C-alpha cells in the first residue's frame, strides 16, 4: 500500500444480491491501514487516483465462485456515482 490512499464504495449486508443505491457510501481509506468488511457487505473497488498501487486483498480460495454477484448500477438502477474528494478546509 506504500502509504497511497484509496477509495471504496460499500452498502450494508442484506438478503438481496444487489445493493439499494441510496444505501451506498464511499470512503476514503488512508494508505497506511487495512479494513475488514462484515460478511455479506456489498462493495465496489478499490479505486485509486495514483498510477499504481500495490494492494492486499485477503479472501477465501473460492470467494469469486461462491460469493460474487456483479451489479451494473447504471443498467440495473439507472444510476451512476462519481466519487469526489472533499476540498481541504
N, C-alpha and C positions, 0 to 999 in steps of 0.2 A: 504494500500500500504506500510505502515511502512518504507518508505524510500528505498524500494527494487526496483531497476531498472528493466525495461522490454523492449522487442523488438516488433516492429510491422512492417509488410510489407504492403505497400499501392500502389495503382495505381489510376490515376485521374478518376473522374467520366466520364462516356461516355454512348453512346447508347447501346453498346454491353454488354451482360451479363458476358462475360469473359474478363479479362484484357489482354492487349498486354504485353507479357513477358518483352520486352525491356523498358516498362514504369514503371515496379515495382521497388520500392525503399524500403529499410529497414531503420528504425530509432531506435536509442537507446533513450528510454524515461527515464528521471530521475524518481526515485520513490517518489518524493515529488510534483508531478504535475498531472493534468488531461489534456487530449487533446480532441478536438472536431473535428470530421471528417465532411467534406462537404457532403451534401446529395448525395447519389449515389457513394461515394468513395468505391472502392473495397479494401478489407483489409483481411489480414491473421494474426492471432494472437489474443491475445497477447502471446508472447513466453517469458519464464522465464529461467534463469540459476540457480535460487535459488530452493531449495527443495520445498518450499511452499510460496505462496504469496497471501495475501488477495487482491482481485481485485474488482473494481467498474465498472459496465457496465450499463449505462442508455440507455434504448431503449423503443420503444412502445410495448404495450402488444401483438401486432400481428406481430412484426418485423420478426420473423422466419417463418411466414406464407406468408406475402405479400412482403417481401424484403430479400429473402435468395436464393442465387444460389451457388451451390457447383462447384468449379473448381479444378480439379486434374491437376496441371500443368504438371506433368510427362506424364499422359495419354493424355491430350488434346493437349499439345505442344511439348512433348518430352524433357522438361527441368526440372531441379531441382535447387534449390538455397540453398546455405549454407551461413548463416549469421555469419560473423567473427567479433569479437570485435577488434577495432583498437588497435595497440600497443601504450602504453604510450610514449609520446615524451621525 
